[in-house]
């Protein structure tokens, strides 16, 4: 016979504290399982053989440096027998192989596995491909490494005095590619493989293709595994549009383009959002003649129109051809050339290049996993629908990262992974808050945004005012002789509320965080405007833009006086 005992624990402040308490209880003879579901929970759940004394359990917790007691019994107004309280939501039981099964080793999966281990759970993490997921292997890390190399190969002076002057230095593409591959291998080892190895007793790595069974277990090859909860973090892959002739032309994806053995002389990029523009500018700066074909009336259609229009000009200044409003009919080959047959504003034309890069979004790695049979709801694109706790429509199954309907950023995936694991292990308050989430497009100048666009703010009923400040009013931009770009703030002045910030400027991603924090934590617009910003930094432009709601930028002295 066994008993389940709940103890009130004082002194826990984090997941590490919870793990210490759990380990202390597990060492008590006769204890079969122990769980402290997070430092903030304030309790521990013990399943022990009959005869294990509560005093012994309390003493074990005290020896670990914490305080333990039995929960106070609630007042009962009458002698009427009361029904037993429901069992805790998270109870360890030998009926499960693991407490938490995570499918995928990208940013979201790793965060979920680590959070589970920190909370004392037995975790299995399953991977069918290369450890590390998209970001480190074929996404953020390699692309940003190549973008920086391209910046070094192409230097431009956009000062108002010198006009536009371009200097191109020698390009050693094989060396650039090798440097990128070395960094990817290093970070994969240090940030993923070595980190998993640091949890030998808590996290088990299982290699193989995972799929869910209708009864919500996980099949890996011939093995059937069960868990208290499952986190799906299988990511997404570059989307190849089903255009006639796409296979004949060997259209590149964002991943295969970064592994080209040699640079093509010319390239057509299909797409006009972040990946298309980042890689398009990258290859153009390495000497490739690049044409951008975008279906929407402008590039970056979800961004502010002022930013889209200005960035288009800057790309064109560098020699990229940008064509919008394009409807592509077919692709085909003519000898060594790849041909795009398209229509623009009712006129049909063809365009030839040495290579075609397809950069038209991503599609989820959700097929063949038995998700719908397990009762998991997907949207029309196959992405998993989740709530703020990262729960899917199937009980006990969570999903995080690019495989879901959430924004496709590794930092949102990692944040979601931690939330999913915490909620699955008993923290009912764990939720993902994306208020003020920053997002960056790594072009040059870069685009960085946080909060609402002007159109979104109006749709939500705010009394909207906007401030648009050109970078020529920012002293740092003047001192750097690079005044490309602008800052647009969206606010409700009557409510003293900053609603959105949109930046087009060199290294805009380094500037946006101040606005992101102001939006996330509801800092009043007046307080944001009155705060001290370092002089001769681009982030000072945020203060200038905030002041511009009331003053003309030309009337401001140095240091936004």
C-alpha positions as CSV (number, residue, x, y, z in Angstrom):
1,X,0.0,0.0,0.0
2,X,1.1,3.5,-0.7
3,X,0.2,7.0,0.4
4,X,0.3,10.4,-1.4
5,X,1.4,13.2,0.9
6,X,1.4,16.9,0.1
7,X,3.8,19.1,2.0
8,X,3.8,22.9,2.2
9,X,7.3,24.1,1.4
10,X,8.6,27.6,2.5
11,X,11.8,29.1,1.1
12,X,11.7,27.9,-2.5
13,X,12.3,30.8,-4.9
14,X,13.2,29.1,-8.2
15,X,13.4,25.8,-10.2
16,X,16.7,25.0,-8.6
17,X,15.2,25.2,-5.1
18,X,12.4,22.9,-6.2
19,X,15.0,20.4,-7.5
20,X,16.9,20.4,-4.2
21,X,13.7,19.8,-2.2
22,X,12.7,17.0,-4.6
23,X,16.1,15.3,-4.4
24,X,16.1,15.5,-0.6
25,X,12.6,13.8,-0.4
26,X,13.6,11.2,-2.9
27,X,16.5,10.0,-0.8
28,X,14.2,9.2,2.2
29,X,13.8,5.3,2.4
30,X,10.4,4.2,1.3
31,X,9.7,7.2,-0.9
32,X,8.7,6.0,-4.4
33,X,8.3,9.3,-6.1
34,X,8.6,13.0,-5.2
35,X,7.8,16.2,-7.1
36,X,8.1,19.9,-6.3
37,X,6.3,21.5,-9.3
38,X,8.3,24.7,-9.6
39,X,9.7,27.1,-7.0
40,X,6.6,29.2,-6.9
41,X,4.2,26.4,-6.2
42,X,5.1,26.3,-2.5
43,X,4.4,22.6,-2.2
44,X,5.8,19.1,-2.8
45,X,4.0,15.9,-3.6
46,X,5.4,12.6,-2.3
47,X,4.2,9.1,-3.0
48,X,5.6,6.7,-0.4
49,X,5.1,3.3,1.1
50,X,2.9,3.0,4.2
51,X,4.8,3.7,7.3
52,X,7.0,6.5,6.0
53,X,6.7,9.2,8.7
54,X,5.7,12.8,7.8
55,X,8.2,13.9,10.4
56,X,11.0,12.1,8.5
57,X,10.0,13.9,5.3
58,X,9.8,17.3,7.0
59,X,13.3,16.7,8.6
60,X,14.7,15.8,5.1
61,X,13.4,19.1,3.7
62,X,14.8,21.1,6.6
63,X,18.3,19.4,6.2
64,X,18.2,20.7,2.6
65,X,17.8,24.2,3.9
66,X,14.0,24.7,3.5
67,X,10.9,24.6,5.8
68,X,8.2,22.0,5.4
69,X,4.8,21.4,7.1
70,X,1.5,19.8,6.4
71,X,-1.0,22.2,4.7
72,X,-3.5,23.8,7.1
73,X,-6.8,22.1,7.0
74,X,-9.7,24.3,5.8
75,X,-12.4,25.4,8.2
76,X,-15.4,23.1,8.0
77,X,-18.6,24.8,9.1
78,X,-20.5,21.5,9.9
79,X,-19.9,17.9,10.7
80,X,-21.2,16.9,7.3
81,X,-18.6,14.7,5.6
82,X,-16.8,16.5,2.8
83,X,-15.8,15.0,-0.5
84,X,-12.1,14.3,-0.9
85,X,-10.0,17.0,-2.7
86,X,-9.1,16.1,-6.2
87,X,-5.5,14.8,-6.7
88,X,-2.9,17.3,-7.8
89,X,-2.7,17.9,-11.5
90,X,0.9,16.7,-11.6
91,X,1.6,13.4,-9.9
92,X,4.6,11.2,-10.7
93,X,3.5,7.6,-11.4
94,X,5.5,4.6,-12.5
95,X,2.8,4.0,-15.1
96,X,4.6,6.6,-17.3
97,X,8.0,6.1,-18.9
98,X,8.8,9.8,-18.5
99,X,7.2,12.8,-16.9
100,X,7.8,14.9,-20.0
101,X,8.5,13.9,-23.6
102,X,9.8,16.7,-25.9
103,X,9.9,16.1,-29.7
104,X,12.5,18.3,-31.3
105,X,15.9,19.7,-30.1
106,X,15.6,23.3,-31.5
107,X,15.4,26.3,-29.3
108,X,11.8,25.5,-28.1
109,X,12.4,21.9,-27.4
110,X,15.7,22.5,-25.6
111,X,14.1,25.2,-23.4
112,X,11.2,22.8,-22.5
113,X,13.6,19.9,-21.7
114,X,15.9,22.1,-19.5
115,X,12.9,23.6,-17.6
116,X,11.6,20.1,-17.0
117,X,14.9,18.9,-15.7
118,X,15.3,22.0,-13.5
119,X,11.9,21.1,-11.9
120,X,13.0,17.6,-11.3
121,X,11.0,15.8,-14.1
122,X,12.3,12.8,-16.0
123,X,12.5,14.1,-19.5
124,X,13.0,12.4,-22.9
125,X,13.9,14.6,-25.9
126,X,13.5,13.0,-29.3
127,X,15.4,14.0,-32.5
128,X,15.2,12.5,-36.0
129,X,17.6,14.9,-37.6
130,X,20.5,17.2,-36.7
131,X,20.5,18.3,-33.1
132,X,19.9,22.1,-32.7
133,X,16.9,22.7,-35.0
134,X,16.6,25.5,-37.5
135,X,18.3,28.5,-35.8
136,X,21.8,27.2,-35.3
137,X,21.9,24.9,-38.3
138,X,20.2,26.5,-41.2
139,X,18.7,29.7,-40.0
140,X,19.7,32.6,-37.8
141,X,23.4,31.7,-37.1
142,X,24.6,30.9,-40.6
143,X,22.6,33.7,-42.3
144,X,23.7,36.4,-39.9
145,X,27.3,35.2,-40.2
146,X,27.1,35.5,-44.0
147,X,25.3,38.9,-43.8
148,X,28.2,40.2,-41.7
149,X,30.7,38.9,-44.1
150,X,28.8,40.5,-47.0
151,X,28.9,43.9,-45.1
152,X,32.7,43.6,-44.8
153,X,32.9,42.9,-48.6
154,X,30.7,45.8,-49.5
155,X,31.2,49.2,-47.8
156,X,29.1,52.1,-48.7
157,X,29.3,55.8,-47.7
158,X,25.8,57.3,-47.8
159,X,26.7,60.7,-46.4
160,X,24.9,63.7,-47.6
161,X,28.2,65.2,-48.6
162,X,29.8,62.3,-50.6
163,X,26.7,60.9,-52.2
164,X,26.8,57.1,-52.5
165,X,30.3,55.6,-52.9
166,X,30.7,51.8,-53.0
167,X,33.9,49.9,-52.3
168,X,34.1,46.2,-53.1
169,X,36.9,44.1,-51.7
170,X,38.0,40.7,-52.7
171,X,35.5,37.9,-52.0
172,X,36.6,34.4,-51.0
173,X,33.3,32.6,-51.0
174,X,34.7,29.2,-50.0
175,X,36.4,30.8,-47.0
176,X,33.3,32.7,-46.0
177,X,31.3,29.5,-46.2
178,X,33.8,27.5,-44.2
179,X,33.9,30.1,-41.5
180,X,30.1,29.9,-41.3
181,X,30.2,26.1,-41.1
182,X,32.8,26.2,-38.4
183,X,30.7,28.6,-36.2
184,X,27.6,26.5,-36.7
185,X,29.4,23.3,-35.6
186,X,30.9,25.1,-32.6
187,X,27.5,26.5,-31.4
188,X,25.7,23.2,-32.1
189,X,28.2,21.5,-29.9
190,X,28.4,24.1,-27.1
191,X,24.8,25.2,-26.9
192,X,23.0,22.0,-27.6
193,X,25.0,18.8,-27.5
194,X,27.1,19.8,-24.4
195,X,24.0,21.3,-22.7
196,X,22.1,18.0,-23.0
197,X,25.1,16.2,-21.7
198,X,25.0,18.3,-18.6
199,X,21.7,16.6,-17.6
200,X,22.7,12.9,-17.8
201,X,20.2,11.8,-15.1
202,X,17.4,14.1,-16.0
203,X,17.3,14.2,-19.8
204,X,17.4,11.2,-22.1
205,X,18.1,11.8,-25.8
206,X,16.3,9.4,-28.1
207,X,17.2,9.4,-31.8
208,X,14.4,8.6,-34.3
209,X,11.2,9.8,-35.9
210,X,8.4,10.4,-33.4
211,X,4.7,10.2,-34.0
212,X,1.7,10.4,-31.7
213,X,-0.7,7.5,-31.2
214,X,-4.4,8.0,-30.9
215,X,-4.2,7.3,-27.2
216,X,-1.6,10.1,-26.8
217,X,1.5,8.1,-26.5
218,X,4.7,8.6,-28.6
219,X,5.9,5.9,-31.0
220,X,9.6,6.0,-31.9
221,X,10.4,3.1,-34.3
222,X,9.2,0.0,-32.5
223,X,9.1,1.7,-29.1
224,X,5.9,3.1,-27.5
225,X,6.6,5.7,-24.8
226,X,4.2,7.3,-22.4
227,X,4.5,10.6,-20.4
228,X,2.5,12.9,-18.1
229,X,2.8,15.5,-20.8
230,X,4.2,15.9,-24.4
231,X,5.7,19.0,-25.9
232,X,5.9,19.1,-29.8
233,X,8.7,21.3,-31.0
234,X,9.4,20.0,-34.5
235,X,9.9,23.4,-36.1
236,X,9.3,24.3,-39.8
237,X,11.2,24.2,-43.0
238,X,11.5,26.6,-46.0
239,X,8.4,26.6,-48.1
240,X,8.8,25.7,-51.8
241,X,5.8,27.1,-53.7
242,X,4.2,24.5,-56.0
243,X,4.9,26.6,-59.1
244,X,5.0,24.6,-62.4
245,X,8.6,23.9,-63.3
246,X,10.0,24.4,-59.8
247,X,11.7,21.0,-59.7
248,X,13.1,21.4,-63.3
249,X,14.8,24.7,-62.4
250,X,16.2,23.3,-59.1
251,X,15.0,26.3,-57.1
252,X,17.1,27.0,-54.0
253,X,15.7,27.3,-50.5
254,X,17.2,29.6,-47.9
255,X,19.1,26.7,-46.5
256,X,20.6,25.4,-49.8
257,X,21.4,28.9,-51.0
258,X,23.8,29.3,-48.0
259,X,25.6,26.1,-49.0
260,X,26.2,26.9,-52.7
261,X,29.6,25.7,-53.8
262,X,30.1,28.8,-55.9
263,X,28.2,32.1,-56.3
264,X,26.0,32.5,-59.4
265,X,26.3,35.5,-61.6
266,X,22.6,36.4,-61.2
267,X,19.8,35.4,-59.0
268,X,16.0,35.9,-58.9
269,X,14.6,35.9,-55.4
270,X,10.9,35.0,-55.1
271,X,9.6,36.7,-52.0
272,X,9.7,40.1,-50.4
273,X,9.8,39.6,-46.6
274,X,12.6,39.1,-44.1
275,X,14.4,36.1,-45.5
276,X,14.1,37.1,-49.1
277,X,15.5,40.6,-48.4
278,X,18.2,39.5,-46.1
279,X,19.6,36.9,-48.5
280,X,18.9,39.1,-51.6
281,X,21.0,41.9,-50.2
282,X,23.7,39.5,-48.9
283,X,24.2,37.9,-52.4
284,X,24.1,41.3,-54.1
285,X,26.8,42.6,-51.8
286,X,28.9,39.5,-52.8
287,X,28.6,40.5,-56.4
288,X,25.5,38.6,-57.6
289,X,23.0,40.5,-59.8
290,X,19.8,40.2,-57.7
291,X,16.1,40.7,-58.6
292,X,13.4,40.6,-55.9
293,X,10.0,39.5,-57.1
294,X,7.2,40.2,-54.5
295,X,3.5,39.3,-54.9
296,X,2.3,42.1,-52.6
297,X,2.2,45.8,-53.7
298,X,5.3,46.4,-51.6
299,X,8.0,44.6,-49.8
300,X,7.5,43.9,-46.1
301,X,3.8,44.3,-46.5
302,X,3.1,43.8,-42.7
303,X,5.4,46.7,-41.8
304,X,4.7,50.4,-41.9
305,X,4.6,51.7,-45.5
306,X,7.2,54.4,-44.8
307,X,9.7,51.7,-43.9
308,X,8.9,49.5,-46.9
309,X,9.2,52.5,-49.3
310,X,12.5,53.7,-47.8
311,X,14.1,50.3,-47.7
312,X,13.1,49.7,-51.4
313,X,15.0,52.8,-52.3
314,X,18.1,51.8,-50.4
315,X,18.1,48.3,-52.0
316,X,17.7,49.8,-55.4
317,X,20.6,52.2,-54.6
318,X,22.8,49.1,-54.1
319,X,21.8,47.7,-57.5
320,X,19.1,45.3,-56.5
321,X,16.0,45.3,-58.8
322,X,12.8,45.2,-56.8
323,X,9.6,44.3,-58.6
324,X,6.3,44.2,-56.7
325,X,2.7,43.1,-57.6
326,X,4.1,40.0,-59.3
327,X,2.1,37.0,-60.2
328,X,4.3,34.0,-61.2
329,X,2.9,31.6,-63.7
330,X,5.7,29.1,-64.2
331,X,9.4,28.4,-64.2
332,X,11.5,26.6,-66.8
333,X,15.1,26.2,-68.0
334,X,16.7,27.5,-71.1
335,X,20.1,25.8,-71.2
336,X,22.0,26.8,-68.1
337,X,19.6,29.7,-67.4
338,X,16.5,29.6,-65.2
339,X,13.5,31.4,-66.5
340,X,10.6,33.0,-64.6
341,X,7.3,33.5,-66.4
342,X,5.3,36.2,-64.6
343,X,2.7,38.9,-64.8
344,X,2.9,42.4,-63.4
345,X,-0.1,44.7,-63.6
346,X,-1.6,42.7,-66.4
347,X,1.6,42.5,-68.5
348,X,3.3,39.2,-69.0
349,X,7.1,39.0,-69.1
350,X,10.0,36.6,-68.7
351,X,13.1,37.0,-66.7
352,X,16.3,34.9,-66.7
353,X,19.0,34.2,-64.1
354,X,21.6,31.7,-63.1
355,X,19.7,30.7,-60.0
356,X,16.3,31.1,-58.4
357,X,15.9,31.4,-54.7
358,X,12.5,30.6,-53.2
359,X,12.0,32.6,-50.0
360,X,8.3,32.6,-49.6
361,X,7.8,31.6,-46.0
362,X,7.9,28.4,-44.0
363,X,5.8,25.3,-43.6
364,X,5.5,23.2,-40.4
365,X,7.1,19.9,-39.7
366,X,3.8,18.4,-38.7
367,X,3.0,15.8,-41.4
368,X,3.2,12.1,-40.7
369,X,3.2,12.7,-36.9
370,X,-0.4,11.5,-36.3
371,X,-1.4,14.8,-34.9
372,X,-4.9,14.9,-36.2
373,X,-5.6,11.3,-35.2
374,X,-4.4,12.3,-31.7
375,X,-7.0,15.1,-31.6
376,X,-4.7,18.1,-32.3
377,X,-6.2,20.9,-34.2
378,X,-4.2,22.5,-37.1
379,X,-4.8,25.6,-39.1
380,X,-5.1,25.6,-42.9
381,X,-1.4,25.7,-43.3
382,X,-0.8,22.7,-41.0
383,X,0.5,24.8,-38.0
384,X,-0.6,23.6,-34.6
385,X,-3.1,25.9,-32.8
386,X,-2.1,26.7,-29.2
387,X,-3.4,28.8,-26.4
388,X,-1.4,31.2,-24.1
389,X,-0.3,28.2,-22.0
390,X,0.9,26.5,-25.2
391,X,-1.7,23.8,-24.8
392,X,-3.0,22.1,-28.0
393,X,-6.6,20.8,-28.3
394,X,-5.4,17.4,-27.0
395,X,-5.2,17.1,-23.2
396,X,-1.7,16.9,-22.0
397,X,-0.1,17.8,-25.4
398,X,1.7,21.1,-25.8
399,X,3.4,22.7,-28.8
400,X,6.0,25.4,-29.2
401,X,8.1,27.2,-31.8
402,X,7.8,27.3,-35.6
403,X,5.5,24.3,-35.8
404,X,2.8,26.4,-34.1
405,X,0.8,29.5,-35.1
406,X,3.1,31.7,-32.9
407,X,5.6,34.2,-34.4
408,X,8.5,32.4,-36.0
409,X,11.5,33.5,-33.8
410,X,13.8,31.4,-31.9
411,X,13.5,33.5,-28.8
412,X,9.7,33.2,-28.8
413,X,10.2,29.4,-29.2
414,X,12.5,29.3,-26.3
415,X,10.2,31.3,-24.1
416,X,7.3,29.2,-25.1
417,X,9.2,26.0,-24.3
418,X,9.8,27.1,-20.8
419,X,6.2,28.1,-20.3
420,X,4.9,24.8,-21.7
421,X,7.1,22.7,-19.5
422,X,6.2,24.8,-16.4
423,X,2.5,24.5,-17.1
424,X,2.7,20.8,-17.9
425,X,4.5,20.2,-14.5
426,X,1.9,22.0,-12.4
427,X,2.3,25.8,-12.7
428,X,-1.2,26.8,-13.7
429,X,-0.1,30.5,-14.0
430,X,2.6,29.9,-16.6
431,X,1.6,31.7,-19.8
432,X,3.4,33.2,-22.8
433,X,3.2,37.0,-22.9
434,X,4.2,38.5,-26.3
435,X,3.3,42.1,-25.4
436,X,5.9,44.4,-27.0
437,X,7.7,41.5,-28.6
438,X,10.6,42.8,-30.7
439,X,11.3,41.6,-34.2
440,X,14.2,42.4,-36.5
441,X,14.9,42.1,-40.3
442,X,18.6,42.0,-40.7
443,X,18.9,44.1,-43.9
444,X,21.2,47.1,-44.0
445,X,19.7,49.4,-42.8
446,X,17.9,47.0,-40.5
447,X,14.2,47.0,-39.7
448,X,13.1,46.5,-36.1
449,X,9.6,46.7,-34.6
450,X,7.8,46.3,-31.4
451,X,4.1,46.7,-30.6
452,X,1.3,47.8,-32.9
453,X,1.4,49.4,-36.4
454,X,-0.5,52.5,-37.0
455,X,-3.2,50.5,-38.8
456,X,-3.5,47.9,-36.1
457,X,-3.8,50.6,-33.4
458,X,-6.6,52.3,-35.2
459,X,-8.4,49.0,-35.8
460,X,-8.2,48.4,-32.0
461,X,-9.9,51.7,-31.3
462,X,-7.0,53.8,-29.9
463,X,-6.9,57.6,-30.4
464,X,-3.8,57.4,-32.5
465,X,-1.1,59.9,-33.2
466,X,2.2,59.1,-35.0
467,X,5.6,60.6,-35.0
468,X,8.0,60.0,-37.9
469,X,11.6,61.1,-37.4
470,X,14.1,60.8,-40.2
471,X,17.5,59.6,-39.1
472,X,19.1,62.8,-40.4
473,X,17.8,64.4,-37.1
474,X,19.7,61.9,-35.0
475,X,23.2,63.2,-34.0
476,X,24.7,59.7,-34.1
477,X,23.6,59.2,-37.7
478,X,25.1,62.6,-38.6
479,X,28.4,61.7,-36.9
480,X,28.5,58.4,-38.7
481,X,27.7,60.1,-42.1
482,X,24.9,57.5,-42.5
483,X,21.5,59.1,-42.3
484,X,19.5,56.4,-44.0
485,X,16.3,55.4,-42.3
486,X,13.6,56.7,-39.9
487,X,11.9,56.1,-36.6
488,X,8.1,55.9,-36.4
489,X,6.3,55.9,-33.1
490,X,2.6,55.1,-32.7
491,X,1.0,56.4,-29.5
492,X,-2.2,57.4,-27.8
493,X,-1.1,60.7,-26.2
494,X,-4.4,61.2,-24.4
495,X,-3.9,57.9,-22.6
496,X,-0.1,58.7,-22.3
497,X,0.6,55.3,-23.9
498,X,3.3,54.2,-26.4
499,X,1.7,51.6,-28.6
500,X,4.3,50.8,-31.2
501,X,7.8,51.6,-32.4
502,X,9.2,51.0,-35.9
503,X,12.8,51.6,-36.8
504,X,14.7,51.6,-40.1
505,X,18.3,52.3,-39.3
506,X,21.7,50.6,-39.2
507,X,21.7,48.0,-36.3
508,X,18.1,48.9,-35.5
509,X,17.8,45.6,-33.6
510,X,20.1,47.1,-31.0
511,X,17.8,50.1,-30.6
512,X,14.4,48.6,-30.5
513,X,14.7,46.9,-27.0
514,X,14.2,50.2,-25.1
515,X,10.9,50.7,-26.9
516,X,10.0,47.0,-26.5
517,X,10.4,47.2,-22.7
518,X,8.4,50.5,-22.5
519,X,5.5,48.8,-24.4
520,X,5.7,45.6,-22.4
521,X,5.7,47.2,-19.0
522,X,3.4,50.1,-19.8
523,X,5.9,52.9,-19.2
524,X,3.9,56.1,-19.8
525,X,4.8,58.0,-22.9
526,X,5.8,61.1,-20.9
527,X,8.2,59.0,-18.7
528,X,9.7,57.5,-21.8
529,X,10.2,60.9,-23.3
530,X,11.7,62.4,-20.2
531,X,14.2,59.5,-19.6
532,X,17.9,60.1,-20.2
533,X,19.2,58.6,-23.4
534,X,23.0,58.4,-24.1
535,X,24.1,61.1,-26.5
536,X,25.6,60.1,-29.9
537,X,23.8,56.7,-29.9
538,X,21.1,55.7,-32.3
539,X,18.8,54.8,-29.4
540,X,18.6,58.5,-28.6
541,X,16.5,58.7,-31.8
542,X,13.6,57.1,-29.8
543,X,13.7,60.1,-27.4
544,X,13.8,62.5,-30.2
545,X,10.9,60.7,-31.9
546,X,8.9,60.9,-28.6
547,X,9.6,64.6,-28.3
548,X,8.5,65.1,-31.9
549,X,4.9,64.5,-30.8
550,X,5.1,68.0,-29.4
551,X,8.1,69.7,-30.9
552,X,9.6,70.0,-34.4
553,X,12.9,68.1,-34.5
554,X,14.6,71.1,-36.0
555,X,13.8,73.1,-32.9
556,X,15.7,70.7,-30.6
557,X,19.2,71.4,-29.4
558,X,21.9,68.8,-28.8
559,X,21.0,66.0,-26.4
560,X,17.3,66.5,-27.2
561,X,17.2,69.7,-25.3
